Each structure stands twice: as C-alpha cells, then as structure tokens.
C-alpha cells in the first residue's frame, strides 16, 4: 500500500494532533530503526519513557508496560481493541489495553486509541485483499 494513503487516513483521524509529541511517523528514529531490522512498520506512538505502539502493514509492534517487546497481527489487535472498548465503556481509562498474554499495550488515551483503531482498520482491510 502506498504510504500516502495511510498518511491521508492518519490525518483524517487526527492522530498526529491527538498523540501530540508522542506521534511517530515513518521518518522518526524509532520507526526507521525497526524498519532496518526487517519490520514493515509505518507509524504509531511512543511515550516519554520509550514504551511504544507502532502500526505496520500486517502487525502491531509494541513494548508492553512490563518492558517486553512483542508483536500481534493487525486483525488480532483490532479484536483486542474492540473487546477492551466494550468492557471499559466510553468513560473508561484507555491508557493501556490488555492483550491475551496479560500484557498491557499503551494506547495513550481514548481519542488516540480510536485514531489508531481507524488506521488499523485500513491496514487490515488492505491486508485481506
């Protein structure tokens, strides 16, 4: 998929504004270093203490709250976001979402999580075609 398509979705979802200084695009050191290690990663968020959640063509790469670096398929992460949103509700704290292994993945807050979610929907849809 062309990166400009992803960029357009990200801008429409307002991810750079919502994530603020935590937003990482394809030119950031974090994304370029992961890309050099063979991961097909596009963009995401990184906290001040180095915890990150990055979206790739077919996987979400993250550092869990425990410090564990891992990855999960885009489709599985979409299910995780949906399950967490349904369990927590609109007024819940969305700083972290819990994955099957029990690890916590940083999504910053509810609006940022929604913007990541919408971008993942595009990536997952393109992966299925």
C-alpha positions in Angstrom: 0.0 0.0 0.0 1.2 3.5 -0.8 2.2 5.4 2.3 0.3 8.5 1.1 -3.0 6.5 1.5 -2.0 5.7 5.1 -1.0 9.3 5.8 -4.3 10.6 4.5 -6.2 8.3 6.8 -4.0 9.3 9.8 -4.6 13.0 9.1 -8.3 12.5 8.7 -8.4 10.6 12.0 -6.3 13.4 13.5 -3.7 11.0 15.0 -0.8 13.5 14.9 -2.8 16.1 16.8 -4.3 13.7 19.3 -0.9 12.0 20.0 1.0 15.2 20.1 4.7 14.8 20.9 4.1 11.1 21.2 3.3 10.6 17.5 6.0 8.8 15.4 5.8 8.8 11.6 7.9 7.0 9.1 10.7 9.5 9.4 11.2 9.1 13.2 14.2 7.3 14.6 12.1 4.6 16.2 10.2 3.7 13.0 13.3 3.8 10.8 15.3 1.6 13.2 12.6 -1.0 13.4 12.3 -0.9 9.6 16.0 -1.6 9.3 15.5 -4.6 11.5 13.1 -6.1 8.9 9.8 -4.9 10.4 7.3 -3.4 8.0 6.2 -0.5 10.3 4.6 2.8 9.3 3.8 4.9 12.3 2.5 5.0 15.8 3.0 6.4 19.3 5.9 6.4 21.8 5.7 7.5 25.4 8.4 9.7 27.0 9.8 6.6 28.8 10.2 4.6 25.5 7.0 2.5 25.6 5.7 2.3 22.0 2.8 1.0 19.9 3.6 1.1 16.2 1.4 0.0 13.3 2.7 -2.0 10.4 1.4 -3.5 7.2 0.3 -6.7 8.9 1.4 -6.4 12.6 1.3 -4.1 15.6 4.7 -3.8 17.2 4.8 -2.7 20.8 6.7 -2.5 24.1 4.4 -3.7 26.8 4.2 -1.9 30.2 6.4 -4.7 31.5 9.1 -3.8 29.0 8.6 -6.9 26.8 8.9 -6.1 23.1 6.4 -8.1 21.1 4.0 -8.0 18.1 0.5 -9.1 17.3 -1.4 -9.3 14.0 -3.4 -6.3 13.0 -6.6 -8.3 13.0 -5.9 -9.7 16.5 -5.2 -6.2 17.8 -8.4 -4.9 16.3 -10.3 -7.7 18.3 -8.4 -6.7 21.4 -9.3 -3.0 21.0 -12.9 -3.9 20.5 -13.0 -6.2 23.5 -11.4 -3.6 25.7 -13.7 -0.9 24.5 -16.8 -3.0 25.1 -15.5 -4.0 28.6 -14.4 -0.5 29.7 -17.1 1.6 28.0 -17.0 5.2 26.8 -15.9 6.7 30.1 -13.2 4.3 30.9 -9.4 4.8 31.1 -7.8 3.8 27.8 -4.2 4.5 28.7 -3.4 0.7 28.2 -5.3 -2.2 26.7 -4.7 -5.8 27.9 -3.8 -8.5 25.3 -4.3 -12.2 25.6 -0.9 -12.8 27.3 -1.9 -10.4 30.1 0.5 -7.7 28.9 -0.6 -4.1 28.7 -0.2 -2.2 25.5 -0.1 1.6 25.6 -2.7 3.5 23.5 -2.3 6.9 25.3 -6.0 7.7 25.8 -9.4 7.1 24.3 -9.2 9.6 21.3 -5.7 8.4 20.4 -6.8 4.8 20.7 -9.7 5.5 18.3 -7.4 7.1 15.8 -5.1 4.1 15.9 -8.0 1.8 15.6 -9.3 3.6 12.5 -5.9 3.4 10.9 -5.6 -0.3 11.7 -9.0 -0.9 10.0 -7.5 0.4 6.8 -4.3 -1.6 7.1 -6.2 -4.8 8.0 -8.6 -4.3 5.1 -5.7 -3.9 2.6 -4.0 -7.0 4.1 -7.1 -9.1 3.4 -7.2 -8.2 -0.3 
